[in-house]
Amino acid sequence: MTDNKEKEIAEKVLDPAVKAVNKTVDNTPLLEVRNLKEYFNVNTGFFRSKPLKAVDGVSFTIKKGETLGLVGESGCGKTTVGRTLLHLYKPTDGQIFFEGKELKSKSDIKAFRKKATMVFQDPYSSLNPRMTVSDIIGEPLDVHNLCSSKKERRERILELMGYVGLNSEHASRYAHEFSGGQRQRIGIARALAVNPSFIVCDEPVSALDVSIQAQVINMFDELQEKMGLTYLFIAHDLLVVRHISDRIAVMYLGKMVELAQAEDIYHKPLHPYSKSLLSAVPVPDPKTARANQRIVLSGDIPSPLNAPSGCPFRTRCQYATEQCAECMPEFKEVSPGHFVACHRIAEIN
């Protein structure tokens, strides 16, 4: 691939105005999460343990055909939210509703996993090196008994490979024979095998080159339009999230601090943490970049084992008061569709 071509593709994914397809979003909630909590007990000494609050009271909904972006610093609980939704971790507390039905029993979860899958972050460790591409993609078909014959299974696998830009010659190869971008395509084909309606994308492009990121992101868009998919897109790259997401949720230390339409988050962030994140986004125009003021946070992110009382962001917030230390601010709607958790939201905006 020429340098000019790579530059063109990179610019395409970095331009928030560019969309691969026009999305159609149904206002019907597909997934609803209420007060989700995920605590892990950590040994702190002789017969003593302490809960690590990876996710602490998160609530949101995702509409049919929508992409909800989930962003935040490393360790804020983004990946844990995605894994807990699919019950790869058993939720400590909270409720998860899919298509209006709460997931409670094992049979509910088994039926849910036919409609919800996951694309993992690392395309190198998420594929079994001892299995061929055909077996990797076909494994969900075997687990859920979705094919009645070997011929039907083979045809379905080739169809899935065609969706993600792989050809039939790749079916008999092993994962180590492919590049990172191709491996991620294999992982996406595996996720599509059960014909899902909801996919958790856990930083699916973070391990890829920028030019390859653009191709994979645009493929996600095209698959969404073609198959009516709904995404929870977890990432730390704010430019990628802005490109693909309809709405964006911002997390900090296990809490959700802001949720709004993608353009509202980028043009009018309300929470001090969101403002700091967005001030760090690189701008391609030198004049605009010089005019922007970088909001530098003081101190380090606290440990989830010893989270601050009240608002978790107060130890790094320039607007913090005694009230912020006393109680966690309510995650409330301050304008239509724009939710923020901050005691002083009216004063600082």
C-alpha positions as CSV (number, residue, x, y, z in Angstrom):
1,M,0.0,0.0,0.0
2,T,1.4,3.4,-1.0
3,D,2.1,6.2,1.6
4,N,-0.6,8.3,-0.1
5,K,-3.2,5.6,0.2
6,E,-2.4,5.0,3.9
7,K,-2.6,8.7,4.5
8,E,-6.0,8.9,2.7
9,I,-7.4,6.0,4.8
10,A,-6.0,7.4,8.0
11,E,-7.5,10.8,7.4
12,K,-10.9,9.2,6.6
13,V,-11.1,7.6,10.1
14,L,-9.9,10.7,11.8
15,D,-12.5,12.9,10.1
16,P,-15.6,12.9,12.3
17,A,-17.7,14.2,9.5
18,V,-17.0,11.1,7.4
19,K,-19.5,8.2,7.9
20,A,-19.3,5.0,6.0
21,V,-23.0,4.6,5.9
22,N,-26.2,6.3,7.1
23,K,-27.3,4.6,10.2
24,T,-30.9,3.8,11.0
25,V,-31.6,3.8,14.7
26,D,-34.8,2.5,16.2
27,N,-36.0,4.2,19.4
28,T,-36.9,0.8,20.9
29,P,-34.4,-0.1,23.7
30,L,-32.5,-3.3,22.9
31,L,-30.4,-3.5,26.0
32,E,-31.1,-1.8,29.3
33,V,-28.7,-1.8,32.3
34,R,-29.8,-0.7,35.8
35,N,-27.4,0.0,38.6
36,L,-24.8,-2.6,37.4
37,K,-22.1,-3.5,39.9
38,E,-19.1,-5.7,39.5
39,Y,-16.8,-6.2,42.6
40,F,-13.8,-8.4,42.9
41,N,-12.5,-9.5,46.3
42,V,-8.8,-8.9,46.6
43,N,-6.7,-10.4,49.4
44,T,-5.1,-7.7,51.5
45,G,-3.6,-9.8,54.3
46,F,-4.0,-12.9,56.5
47,F,-7.7,-14.0,56.0
48,R,-8.6,-10.5,54.9
49,S,-10.0,-9.3,51.7
50,K,-11.3,-6.0,50.3
51,P,-13.7,-5.4,47.4
52,L,-12.3,-3.8,44.2
53,K,-15.2,-1.9,42.8
54,A,-14.5,-2.2,39.0
55,V,-18.0,-1.2,38.1
56,D,-20.1,0.7,40.7
57,G,-23.7,1.5,39.9
58,V,-23.7,2.0,36.1
59,S,-27.0,2.5,34.3
60,F,-27.7,3.1,30.5
61,T,-29.8,1.9,27.6
62,I,-28.8,1.0,24.0
63,K,-31.4,1.4,21.2
64,K,-31.7,-1.0,18.3
65,G,-29.3,-0.2,15.5
66,E,-27.3,2.2,17.7
67,T,-23.7,2.4,18.6
68,L,-22.9,3.5,22.1
69,G,-19.3,4.4,22.6
70,L,-17.7,3.8,26.1
71,V,-14.6,5.8,26.9
72,G,-12.3,6.5,29.8
73,E,-8.8,6.0,31.2
74,S,-7.2,2.6,31.5
75,G,-8.6,0.8,34.6
76,C,-11.9,2.8,34.7
77,G,-14.0,-0.4,34.2
78,K,-14.9,-0.1,30.5
79,T,-14.0,-3.7,29.6
80,T,-15.5,-5.0,32.8
81,V,-18.8,-3.5,31.8
82,G,-18.7,-5.3,28.5
83,R,-17.7,-8.6,29.9
84,T,-20.3,-8.4,32.7
85,L,-23.1,-7.6,30.2
86,L,-22.4,-11.0,28.5
87,H,-22.1,-12.7,31.9
88,L,-18.4,-13.6,31.3
89,Y,-18.3,-12.2,34.9
90,K,-21.2,-12.8,37.1
91,P,-22.7,-9.4,38.1
92,T,-22.4,-8.5,41.8
93,D,-25.6,-6.5,41.6
94,G,-27.9,-4.8,39.2
95,Q,-30.3,-5.8,36.4
96,I,-29.7,-6.4,32.7
97,F,-32.6,-6.4,30.3
98,F,-32.4,-7.6,26.7
99,E,-35.4,-7.1,24.4
100,G,-37.4,-6.2,27.4
101,K,-36.7,-9.4,29.4
102,E,-34.4,-9.5,32.4
103,L,-31.6,-12.0,32.3
104,K,-31.8,-14.1,35.4
105,S,-31.6,-17.9,34.8
106,K,-29.0,-19.9,33.0
107,S,-31.5,-20.6,30.2
108,D,-32.0,-16.8,29.8
109,I,-28.2,-16.3,29.5
110,K,-27.8,-19.2,27.1
111,A,-30.5,-17.7,24.8
112,F,-29.0,-14.3,25.2
113,R,-25.6,-15.5,24.0
114,K,-27.2,-16.6,20.7
115,K,-28.1,-13.0,20.1
116,A,-25.1,-11.2,21.8
117,T,-21.4,-11.8,21.1
118,M,-18.0,-10.1,21.7
119,V,-15.1,-8.9,19.6
120,F,-12.0,-9.0,21.8
121,Q,-9.2,-6.4,22.0
122,D,-6.2,-8.5,21.2
123,P,-6.4,-10.4,17.9
124,Y,-3.2,-12.3,18.8
125,S,-4.4,-13.9,22.1
126,S,-8.1,-14.2,21.4
127,L,-7.7,-16.9,18.7
128,N,-6.7,-20.5,19.4
129,P,-3.3,-21.1,17.7
130,R,-4.1,-24.8,17.3
131,M,-7.3,-24.3,15.4
132,T,-7.7,-23.5,11.7
133,V,-9.7,-20.4,10.6
134,S,-12.5,-22.6,9.6
135,D,-12.7,-24.2,13.0
136,I,-12.4,-20.9,14.8
137,I,-15.3,-19.4,12.9
138,G,-17.3,-22.6,13.0
139,E,-17.0,-23.2,16.8
140,P,-20.1,-21.0,17.7
141,L,-22.0,-22.9,15.0
142,D,-21.1,-26.2,16.7
143,V,-21.8,-25.0,20.3
144,H,-25.3,-23.7,19.4
145,N,-26.0,-26.5,16.9
146,L,-26.8,-24.0,14.1
147,C,-25.9,-26.3,11.2
148,S,-27.5,-29.6,10.3
149,S,-24.8,-30.9,8.0
150,K,-21.1,-30.4,7.2
151,K,-22.0,-28.9,3.9
152,E,-24.2,-26.3,5.5
153,R,-21.5,-25.6,8.1
154,R,-18.9,-25.1,5.4
155,E,-21.1,-22.8,3.3
156,R,-21.9,-20.7,6.4
157,I,-18.2,-20.3,7.3
158,L,-17.3,-19.2,3.8
159,E,-20.3,-16.8,3.8
160,L,-19.0,-15.3,7.1
161,M,-15.5,-15.0,5.8
162,G,-16.8,-13.1,2.7
163,Y,-18.5,-10.6,5.0
164,V,-15.2,-9.6,6.6
165,G,-13.1,-9.7,3.4
166,L,-11.4,-13.1,3.7
167,N,-11.5,-15.6,0.9
168,S,-11.9,-19.4,0.9
169,E,-8.2,-20.1,0.7
170,H,-7.8,-18.7,4.2
171,A,-10.1,-21.3,5.7
172,S,-7.5,-24.0,6.2
173,R,-4.8,-21.8,7.6
174,Y,-3.9,-21.1,11.2
175,A,-4.1,-17.7,13.0
176,H,-0.4,-17.2,13.2
177,E,-0.2,-17.0,9.4
178,F,-2.2,-13.8,9.3
179,S,-1.5,-10.1,10.1
180,G,-3.1,-8.3,13.0
181,G,-5.8,-6.8,10.8
182,Q,-6.7,-10.2,9.3
183,R,-6.8,-11.8,12.7
184,Q,-9.2,-9.2,13.9
185,R,-11.4,-9.9,10.8
186,I,-11.4,-13.6,11.8
187,G,-12.5,-12.6,15.3
188,I,-15.3,-10.5,13.8
189,A,-16.4,-13.3,11.6
190,R,-16.6,-15.6,14.6
191,A,-18.7,-13.0,16.5
192,L,-21.1,-12.9,13.5
193,A,-21.5,-16.7,13.3
194,V,-24.6,-16.9,15.5
195,N,-26.3,-14.0,13.6
196,P,-26.3,-11.7,16.6
197,S,-28.2,-8.5,17.1
198,F,-25.8,-7.1,19.7
199,I,-22.0,-7.1,19.7
200,V,-19.7,-5.8,22.5
201,C,-16.6,-4.4,20.7
202,D,-13.8,-4.3,23.3
203,E,-11.2,-1.9,21.9
204,P,-11.2,-3.9,18.6
205,V,-8.8,-1.6,16.7
206,S,-6.4,-0.5,19.5
207,A,-3.7,-3.1,18.5
208,L,-3.9,-2.2,14.8
209,D,-2.1,0.3,12.6
210,V,-4.0,3.5,11.9
211,S,-4.6,2.7,8.2
212,I,-5.9,-0.8,9.2
213,Q,-8.0,0.8,11.9
214,A,-9.9,2.8,9.3
215,Q,-10.6,-0.3,7.2
216,V,-11.9,-2.2,10.2
217,I,-14.0,0.7,11.6
218,N,-15.6,1.2,8.2
219,M,-16.3,-2.5,8.0
220,F,-18.1,-2.3,11.4
221,D,-20.3,0.5,9.9
222,E,-21.1,-1.5,6.8
223,L,-21.9,-4.7,8.8
224,Q,-24.2,-2.6,11.1
225,E,-26.2,-1.3,8.1
226,K,-26.3,-4.7,6.3
227,M,-27.2,-6.9,9.3
228,G,-29.0,-4.4,11.6
229,L,-26.4,-4.7,14.4
230,T,-26.2,-2.8,17.7
231,Y,-22.8,-2.1,19.2
232,L,-21.3,-1.3,22.6
233,F,-18.0,0.1,21.3
234,I,-15.4,0.3,24.0
235,A,-12.3,2.4,23.2
236,H,-9.8,4.9,24.5
237,D,-9.2,6.6,21.2
238,L,-11.7,9.5,21.2
239,L,-11.4,10.1,17.5
240,V,-12.3,6.6,16.6
241,V,-15.2,6.7,19.1
242,R,-16.5,9.9,17.6
243,H,-16.4,8.5,14.1
244,I,-18.5,5.4,14.8
245,S,-20.7,6.3,17.8
246,D,-24.2,7.7,17.9
247,R,-23.9,8.4,21.7
248,I,-20.9,8.4,24.0
249,A,-20.6,7.5,27.7
250,V,-17.7,8.6,29.8
251,M,-16.5,6.5,32.7
252,Y,-14.2,7.3,35.6
253,L,-13.2,4.9,38.4
254,G,-16.1,2.5,37.9
255,K,-18.7,5.3,37.6
256,M,-20.4,6.8,34.6
257,V,-19.9,10.6,34.7
258,E,-21.5,11.7,31.4
259,L,-23.7,10.4,28.6
260,A,-24.9,12.3,25.6
261,Q,-25.0,12.4,21.8
262,A,-21.5,12.1,20.2
263,E,-21.5,15.6,18.9
264,D,-22.8,17.1,22.2
265,I,-19.9,15.4,24.0
266,Y,-17.4,16.8,21.6
267,H,-18.8,20.3,21.2
268,K,-20.3,20.9,24.6
269,P,-18.9,18.5,27.3
270,L,-20.2,19.4,30.7
271,H,-18.3,17.2,33.2
272,P,-14.8,18.5,34.2
273,Y,-13.3,15.0,33.4
274,S,-14.9,14.9,29.9
275,K,-13.5,18.4,29.2
276,S,-10.0,17.2,30.2
277,L,-10.2,14.1,28.0
278,L,-11.3,16.1,25.0
279,S,-8.7,18.8,25.5
280,A,-6.1,16.1,24.9
281,V,-7.4,15.1,21.5
282,P,-4.9,16.1,18.8
283,V,-6.2,18.6,16.2
284,P,-4.7,18.4,12.7
285,D,-4.9,22.2,12.2
286,P,-1.9,23.9,13.8
287,K,-3.7,27.2,14.4
288,T,-6.7,25.5,16.1
289,A,-4.3,23.3,18.1
290,R,-2.4,26.4,19.4
291,A,-5.6,28.1,20.3
292,N,-6.9,25.1,22.3
293,Q,-6.1,25.1,26.0
294,R,-5.0,21.7,27.4
295,I,-6.6,20.9,30.7
296,V,-4.0,19.0,32.7
297,L,-5.3,17.0,35.6
298,S,-3.3,17.0,38.8
299,G,-2.3,13.8,40.6
300,D,-2.8,10.2,39.5
301,I,-6.0,8.2,39.2
302,P,-6.8,6.7,42.6
303,S,-6.8,3.0,43.1
304,P,-10.3,1.3,42.8
305,L,-9.3,-0.5,46.1
306,N,-9.2,2.9,47.9
307,A,-11.6,5.0,46.0
308,P,-12.3,8.6,47.3
309,S,-15.5,9.2,49.2
310,G,-18.3,11.0,47.4
311,C,-17.4,11.9,43.8
312,P,-14.5,9.7,42.6
313,F,-13.1,12.5,40.5
314,R,-13.0,15.1,43.3
315,T,-9.2,14.4,44.1
316,R,-8.3,15.7,40.6
317,C,-11.0,18.2,40.0
318,Q,-10.3,22.0,40.3
319,Y,-14.0,22.6,41.2
320,A,-14.2,20.2,44.1
321,T,-15.9,21.3,47.3
322,E,-16.8,19.7,50.7
323,Q,-20.1,18.6,49.2
324,C,-18.2,16.5,46.6
325,A,-16.4,14.6,49.4
326,E,-19.6,13.9,51.3
327,C,-21.8,12.2,48.7
328,M,-21.7,10.9,45.1
329,P,-23.6,13.3,42.7
330,E,-26.7,12.0,41.1
331,F,-26.4,10.9,37.5
332,K,-29.2,13.1,36.1
333,E,-30.5,14.5,32.9
334,V,-29.5,18.1,32.6
335,S,-30.8,18.6,29.0
336,P,-32.7,16.3,26.7
337,G,-30.6,13.1,26.3
338,H,-27.6,14.6,28.2
339,F,-26.8,13.0,31.5
340,V,-24.1,14.2,33.9
341,A,-23.0,13.3,37.5
342,C,-21.7,16.6,39.0
343,H,-22.8,18.7,42.0
344,R,-21.6,21.9,40.4
345,I,-22.7,21.4,36.9
346,A,-24.7,24.6,36.7
347,E,-21.8,26.7,38.1
348,I,-19.0,25.5,35.9
349,N,-20.8,25.7,32.6
